[in-house]
């Protein structure tokens, strides 16, 4: 699904679905009298929402949307995300950044083993003067082609091994 653009209606549908699944799981734990597990699921959901809310400080709205909808667009990957973001004025054209990320992950999806799992950790860092997004994918990646040269106002660094692909995109 990586090549598809999400409409607002489709994004809301996915968000509703995810939220209802989380509520069902919490309810199940409560019904089974597993209150610590129910509490843990609530805390995990709260932490995920907090991380998504922090993305607004990045000041790159198209990148914020891409990161928020990553797991809906690229179903082969399971995502966790952490953010440490200070507000600032960004020089990068966020549409160019998203176009590059979409191209990277659409190409990467073509080389994935459908029987493997791909755990993805996304770490977003930003100071008042710079930003970076590091994406580490754990899973069979031996057929992955190297990242193309970045031609926008951002830099790309990549490391690739048999079981991990680490990709950092950064700018001012």
C-alpha positions as CSV (number, residue, x, y, z in Angstrom):
1,X,0.0,0.0,0.0
2,X,3.1,2.3,0.1
3,X,2.3,4.0,-3.2
4,X,-1.3,5.0,-2.1
5,X,-2.1,8.4,-0.8
6,X,-4.2,8.5,2.3
7,X,-7.4,10.6,2.2
8,X,-8.5,12.2,5.4
9,X,-11.5,9.8,5.5
10,X,-9.2,6.8,5.1
11,X,-6.8,8.0,7.8
12,X,-9.6,8.6,10.2
13,X,-10.9,5.1,9.4
14,X,-7.5,3.5,10.2
15,X,-7.2,5.6,13.4
16,X,-10.7,4.6,14.6
17,X,-9.9,1.0,13.8
18,X,-6.6,1.1,15.8
19,X,-8.3,2.9,18.7
20,X,-11.2,0.4,18.9
21,X,-8.7,-2.5,18.8
22,X,-6.8,-1.0,21.7
23,X,-10.1,-0.5,23.7
24,X,-11.2,-4.1,23.0
25,X,-7.8,-5.4,24.3
26,X,-8.1,-3.3,27.5
27,X,-11.7,-4.6,27.9
28,X,-10.5,-8.2,27.5
29,X,-7.9,-7.7,30.1
30,X,-10.4,-6.2,32.5
31,X,-12.9,-9.1,31.8
32,X,-10.1,-11.6,32.5
33,X,-9.4,-9.7,35.8
34,X,-5.9,-8.8,34.5
35,X,-5.9,-5.3,35.7
36,X,-2.1,-4.7,35.6
37,X,-2.1,-5.8,31.9
38,X,-5.1,-3.5,31.2
39,X,-3.3,-0.6,32.9
40,X,-0.1,-1.3,30.9
41,X,-2.0,-1.2,27.6
42,X,-3.5,2.1,28.5
43,X,-0.1,3.5,29.4
44,X,1.4,2.2,26.1
45,X,-1.4,3.8,24.1
46,X,-0.9,7.1,26.0
47,X,2.8,7.1,25.3
48,X,2.2,6.4,21.6
49,X,-0.2,9.4,21.4
50,X,2.3,11.6,23.3
51,X,5.0,10.8,20.7
52,X,2.7,11.6,17.8
53,X,1.7,14.9,19.4
54,X,5.3,15.9,19.7
55,X,5.7,15.6,16.0
56,X,3.9,18.9,15.5
57,X,7.0,20.7,17.0
58,X,9.1,19.5,14.2
59,X,7.6,22.1,11.9
60,X,7.4,19.8,8.9
61,X,3.7,19.0,8.4
62,X,4.1,16.6,5.5
63,X,6.8,14.7,7.4
64,X,4.6,14.6,10.5
65,X,1.7,13.1,8.4
66,X,4.0,10.5,6.8
67,X,5.5,9.5,10.2
68,X,2.0,9.3,11.8
69,X,0.6,7.1,9.0
70,X,3.7,5.1,8.3
71,X,2.3,1.8,9.7
72,X,-0.9,2.2,7.7
73,X,0.9,2.9,4.5
74,X,3.6,0.2,4.9
75,X,1.9,-2.8,6.5
76,X,5.0,-5.0,6.3
77,X,6.6,-2.9,9.1
78,X,5.7,-2.7,12.8
79,X,6.6,0.7,14.2
80,X,7.6,2.1,17.5
81,X,8.6,5.8,17.7
82,X,10.4,8.1,20.0
83,X,10.7,11.9,19.8
84,X,12.8,14.6,21.3
85,X,11.8,17.7,19.5
86,X,12.5,21.4,20.2
87,X,10.5,23.8,18.0
88,X,12.5,25.6,15.3
89,X,12.3,27.0,11.8
90,X,13.2,24.3,9.3
91,X,14.9,25.0,6.0
92,X,14.0,21.6,4.4
93,X,11.2,21.4,1.9
94,X,9.1,18.8,3.8
95,X,7.3,17.7,0.6
96,X,10.7,16.8,-0.9
97,X,11.6,14.9,2.3
98,X,8.3,12.9,2.1
99,X,8.8,12.2,-1.6
100,X,12.2,10.8,-0.8
101,X,11.0,8.7,2.1
102,X,8.1,7.3,0.1
103,X,10.4,6.4,-2.7
104,X,12.8,4.7,-0.2
105,X,10.2,2.6,1.5
106,X,8.3,1.7,-1.7
107,X,11.5,0.4,-3.2
108,X,12.4,-1.4,0.1
109,X,9.0,-3.1,0.2
110,X,9.7,-4.7,-3.1
111,X,12.7,-6.6,-1.6
112,X,11.1,-7.8,1.6
113,X,10.6,-11.4,2.5
114,X,6.8,-11.8,3.0
115,X,7.3,-14.5,5.7
116,X,9.6,-12.3,7.8
117,X,8.7,-9.6,10.4
118,X,10.2,-6.2,10.1
119,X,10.4,-4.3,13.4
120,X,10.9,-0.6,12.8
121,X,12.2,1.9,15.4
122,X,11.8,5.5,14.3
123,X,13.7,8.1,16.4
124,X,12.9,11.8,15.7
125,X,15.4,14.4,17.1
126,X,15.3,18.1,16.6
127,X,16.9,21.1,18.1
128,X,16.1,24.7,17.3
129,X,18.6,24.6,14.4
130,X,18.6,21.0,13.1
131,X,16.6,17.8,12.8
132,X,17.1,14.1,12.1
133,X,14.9,11.1,11.6
134,X,16.6,7.7,12.2
135,X,14.8,4.7,11.0
136,X,16.1,1.3,12.0
137,X,14.5,-1.8,10.4
138,X,15.3,-5.2,11.9
139,X,14.6,-8.1,9.6
140,X,16.0,-9.9,6.5
141,X,17.2,-7.0,4.3
142,X,19.9,-8.7,2.1
143,X,18.3,-7.7,-1.2
144,X,17.8,-4.0,-0.2
145,X,19.4,-1.6,-2.7
146,X,21.4,1.3,-1.4
147,X,19.6,4.6,-0.9
148,X,19.7,7.0,-3.8
149,X,21.6,10.3,-3.5
150,X,19.5,13.0,-1.8
151,X,19.0,16.0,-4.1
152,X,17.0,18.1,-1.7
153,X,18.0,20.4,1.2
154,X,18.6,17.4,3.5
155,X,21.3,14.7,4.0
156,X,20.9,10.9,4.0
157,X,23.1,8.4,5.7
158,X,22.5,4.6,5.5
159,X,24.0,1.4,6.9
160,X,22.9,-1.9,5.7
161,X,23.6,-5.4,7.0
162,X,21.9,-8.7,6.6
163,X,19.4,-8.2,9.4
164,X,19.3,-4.4,9.9
165,X,18.8,-1.3,7.8
166,X,19.5,2.0,9.5
167,X,18.6,5.1,7.6
168,X,19.0,8.7,8.8
169,X,17.6,11.7,7.0
170,X,18.6,15.1,8.5
171,X,18.6,18.8,7.8
172,X,18.5,22.3,9.1
